Amino acid sequence: MKQDLTKWSRLVTFFLGTWLVVYAIIAVTSNVKAPAKQAVGAETIEIINTAVKQSPVDMRQVRRELDCLARNIYWEARSEPYHGMVAVAQVTLNRVAHNNFPDDICDVVYQGPTRASWKDKSVYYPVKHRCQFSWYCDGKSDRIPSVNQTIFDRCYEVARQVLIEGKRLPDLKHAVFYHADYVSPGWRYPKLAKIGTHIFYGDRKNQN
């Protein structure tokens, strides 16, 4: 129970801190009112500085996790409709909050066994076809093709909406697994929804 509370408190702190920083930045670009102050000129800069100092969030970390989330959406759901992209992003964040998965977005995205390189034992590579998200260890390049930059930009925007704005699909509150509708893995997890070509499942502890 203590471990659960600690993990949730870290997540709440992260998302709340991120929101404070983003809100302050929006105050500058939108010229809206921040709490108790008009967001203009020198006062606006002070609001941002205060928000950044008070927040434990490192914006470099936010950008890193946005990039990881966007790449996962791209490789897992770039051909899916908007809600299909949101669904994959939501599963990723649900895993971050789940005790059986890492508590970092990038660690969740790149989760899987590794092996040392035969050339350099200090370098590790994922074991082929053993990763949580198959694209990361399918033996193919993970580089985003330049011709698909527009698609990746769309995925990045979905990642921003889910991570920063809190976009969620109610039916997937407990979703931590999914598979394409053309395979039948025989899972005994509770089925939650089908969105696009993916079928989503919760774990056995959350039956609703």
C-alpha positions in Angstrom: 0.0 0.0 0.0 2.8 2.4 0.9 4.5 1.7 -2.4 1.2 2.4 -4.3 0.8 5.8 -2.5 4.4 6.7 -3.2 4.1 6.0 -6.9 0.8 7.9 -7.2 2.2 10.9 -5.3 5.2 11.0 -7.7 2.8 10.9 -10.7 0.5 13.6 -9.3 3.5 15.8 -8.5 4.9 15.3 -12.0 1.6 16.1 -13.8 0.7 19.0 -11.5 4.1 20.5 -11.9 4.0 20.1 -15.7 0.6 21.8 -15.8 1.9 24.8 -13.7 4.8 25.3 -16.1 2.7 24.9 -19.2 0.0 27.3 -17.8 2.6 29.9 -17.2 4.0 29.6 -20.7 0.5 29.9 -22.1 0.0 33.0 -20.0 2.8 34.6 -22.0 1.8 33.6 -25.4 -1.9 34.1 -24.9 -1.8 37.3 -22.8 -4.3 35.8 -20.4 -4.6 36.4 -16.6 -2.5 34.2 -14.4 -3.7 33.9 -10.8 -4.0 37.3 -9.2 -1.7 38.9 -11.8 -2.1 40.2 -15.3 0.2 38.2 -17.5 2.0 40.9 -19.3 5.6 42.3 -19.4 8.0 41.9 -16.6 5.3 40.5 -14.3 4.6 37.7 -16.7 8.3 36.7 -16.7 8.2 36.7 -12.9 5.2 34.4 -12.9 7.0 32.0 -15.2 10.2 32.1 -13.1 8.2 31.5 -9.9 6.3 28.6 -11.5 9.5 27.0 -12.7 11.2 27.4 -9.4 8.3 26.0 -7.4 7.8 23.1 -9.8 9.9 19.9 -9.4 9.5 19.3 -13.1 12.5 19.4 -15.4 11.2 20.6 -18.8 13.9 18.6 -20.5 12.4 15.5 -18.9 8.9 16.6 -20.1 10.2 17.0 -23.7 12.0 13.6 -23.4 8.8 11.8 -22.3 6.7 13.6 -24.9 9.1 12.3 -27.5 9.0 8.7 -26.2 5.2 8.8 -26.1 4.9 10.3 -29.6 7.2 7.6 -31.0 5.2 4.9 -29.4 2.0 6.4 -30.9 3.7 6.6 -34.3 4.9 3.0 -34.4 1.9 1.5 -32.7 -1.0 3.6 -34.1 0.0 6.0 -36.8 -2.7 4.5 -39.1 -5.4 4.5 -36.4 -8.1 7.2 -36.0 -7.6 10.0 -33.5 -9.1 8.0 -30.6 -7.0 5.0 -31.6 -3.9 7.1 -31.1 -5.2 8.5 -27.8 -5.9 4.9 -26.7 -2.3 3.8 -27.2 -1.0 6.8 -25.4 -3.4 6.2 -22.5 -2.3 2.6 -22.2 1.3 3.8 -22.0 0.5 6.2 -19.1 -1.7 3.6 -17.4 1.3 1.3 -17.3 3.4 4.1 -15.7 0.8 4.2 -12.9 0.6 0.4 -12.6 2.8 -1.5 -10.1 3.8 -4.2 -12.7 5.5 -1.7 -15.0 8.2 1.0 -14.8 7.2 4.4 -13.4 8.8 6.4 -16.3 7.2 6.8 -19.7 10.3 6.1 -21.7 11.1 3.1 -19.6 7.6 1.7 -20.3 8.0 2.3 -24.0 11.4 0.7 -24.2 10.7 -2.1 -21.7 12.1 -5.5 -22.5 15.0 -7.8 -21.9 18.4 -6.8 -23.3 21.6 -8.5 -24.3 25.2 -7.3 -24.4 26.8 -6.6 -27.8 29.3 -9.2 -28.9 31.6 -6.3 -30.0 31.3 -4.2 -26.8 30.0 -5.8 -23.6 29.1 -2.4 -22.2 26.6 -1.8 -25.0 23.2 -3.5 -24.7 20.5 -4.2 -27.3 16.9 -5.3 -26.9 16.3 -9.0 -27.4 14.4 -9.4 -30.7 10.7 -9.9 -30.5 10.7 -9.8 -26.7 9.7 -6.2 -26.0 6.5 -4.9 -24.5 5.9 -2.9 -27.6 7.0 -5.0 -30.6 8.3 -2.1 -32.8 11.2 -1.5 -30.5 12.8 -4.9 -31.0 11.5 -6.1 -34.4 15.0 -5.8 -35.9 14.0 -2.8 -38.1 15.1 0.8 -38.0 13.3 3.0 -35.4 14.1 6.2 -37.3 11.1 8.2 -38.3 11.2 8.6 -42.1 11.3 12.2 -43.3 8.4 11.6 -45.6 6.3 10.8 -42.6 7.2 13.9 -40.6 3.6 15.3 -40.8 2.3 12.0 -39.4 4.8 12.1 -36.6 3.8 15.7 -35.8 0.2 14.6 -35.5 1.3 11.8 -33.1 3.3 14.4 -31.1 0.2 16.6 -30.8 -1.8 13.6 -29.5 1.0 12.9 -27.0 0.9 16.5 -25.8 -2.9 16.4 -25.4 -2.7 13.1 -23.3 0.4 14.0 -21.2 -0.1 17.7 -20.7 -3.8 18.3 -21.1 -5.0 15.1 -19.5 -7.0 13.8 -22.5 -8.5 10.4 -21.6 -11.0 7.9 -23.0 -13.3 6.9 -20.1 -13.7 3.2 -21.3 -9.9 2.8 -21.0 -9.4 3.9 -17.4 -7.8 0.6 -16.5 -6.5 -0.5 -19.9 -2.9 -1.8 -19.8 -2.9 -4.3 -22.6 -4.0 -4.4 -26.2 -3.5 -6.3 -29.4 -4.5 -6.0 -33.1 -7.9 -7.5 -34.1 -6.3 -9.8 -36.6 -4.5 -11.9 -33.9 -6.0 -14.1 -31.1 -3.5 -14.4 -28.2 -6.1 -16.1 -25.9 -5.7 -13.6 -23.1 -7.9 -14.0 -20.0 -7.8 -10.3 -19.1 -11.1 -8.4 -19.0 -11.9 -7.0 -22.4 -12.7 -3.2 -22.2 -13.2 -1.9 -25.7 -12.3 -2.1 -29.4 -11.0 1.1 -31.0 -9.8 1.1 -34.6 -8.0 -2.1 -35.2 -7.0 -2.6 -31.5 -8.7 -4.5 -28.7 -8.0 -3.2 -25.2 -7.9 -5.1 -21.9 -7.5 -4.3 -18.2 -5.7 -6.5 -15.7 -7.4 -9.0 -13.5 -7.4 -6.7 -10.5 -9.6 -4.2 -12.3 -12.7 -5.9 -13.7 -14.6 -2.7 -14.5 
